[in-house]
Amino acid sequence: MKTFGIILIVIGIAMIVIRGFSVQTEKKVVDLGPVEVNKKENHWVGWPVYAGGIIIVAGIVLVLNGRKK
C-alpha cells in the first residue's frame, strides 16, 4: 500500500501541474462516392485542480497507514 500511495502522490502532483490535454478527432462530414470530406476537431480533456489535491491527500493517507504497520 505504501508504493501505491507514492504513485498516487506523483499522479496528484502531475494533475496539478498538467491541467489537461487536447485530443484531435477526425469526423466524416460528406461522403459522395469517391469524394470524401473530413473535418479535424480538437477536444480538450481537463480536470479540476482540486481533484489532484484529493489524490495527493489519499496518497499521503496510504503512505502514513503503511508506515504504522
C-alpha positions as CSV (number, residue, x, y, z in Angstrom):
1,M,0.0,0.0,0.0
2,K,2.9,2.3,0.6
3,T,4.1,2.1,-3.0
4,F,0.5,2.7,-4.2
5,G,0.4,5.8,-2.0
6,I,3.6,7.1,-3.5
7,I,2.2,6.5,-7.0
8,L,-1.0,8.4,-6.1
9,I,1.1,11.3,-4.8
10,V,3.1,11.5,-8.0
11,I,-0.1,11.3,-10.1
12,G,-1.7,14.1,-8.0
13,I,1.2,16.4,-8.5
14,A,1.1,15.7,-12.2
15,M,-2.6,16.5,-12.3
16,I,-2.0,19.9,-10.6
17,V,0.9,20.8,-13.0
18,I,-0.7,19.4,-16.2
19,R,-4.3,20.5,-16.1
20,G,-5.5,18.6,-19.1
21,F,-4.6,17.6,-22.6
22,S,-6.0,18.1,-26.1
23,V,-7.2,15.2,-28.3
24,Q,-7.7,15.5,-32.1
25,T,-10.5,13.6,-33.7
26,E,-11.4,13.3,-37.3
27,K,-15.1,13.4,-38.3
28,K,-16.5,12.5,-41.7
29,V,-18.6,15.4,-43.0
30,V,-19.5,14.4,-46.6
31,D,-19.2,11.0,-48.4
32,L,-20.2,11.2,-52.0
33,G,-18.8,8.1,-53.7
34,P,-15.1,8.7,-54.4
35,V,-15.3,12.2,-52.8
36,E,-14.9,12.3,-49.0
37,V,-14.7,15.4,-46.8
38,N,-13.3,15.1,-43.3
39,K,-13.1,17.6,-40.5
40,K,-10.5,17.6,-37.7
41,E,-11.7,18.7,-34.3
42,N,-9.7,19.4,-31.2
43,H,-11.3,18.4,-27.9
44,W,-10.0,19.5,-24.5
45,V,-9.9,16.8,-21.8
46,G,-9.4,18.6,-18.4
47,W,-9.9,18.0,-14.7
48,P,-10.3,20.4,-11.8
49,V,-7.2,21.3,-9.7
50,Y,-8.9,20.1,-6.5
51,A,-9.0,16.5,-8.0
52,G,-5.2,16.4,-7.9
53,G,-5.3,17.7,-4.3
54,I,-7.7,14.9,-3.3
55,I,-5.5,12.3,-4.9
56,I,-2.4,13.7,-3.1
57,V,-4.2,13.5,0.2
58,A,-5.3,10.0,-0.4
59,G,-1.7,9.0,-1.3
60,I,-0.4,10.6,1.9
61,V,-3.0,8.7,4.0
62,L,-1.9,5.4,2.3
63,V,1.7,6.1,2.9
64,L,1.1,7.0,6.6
65,N,-1.0,3.9,7.2
66,G,1.6,1.7,5.5
67,R,4.3,3.2,7.8
68,K,2.4,2.4,11.0
69,K,2.2,-1.4,10.4
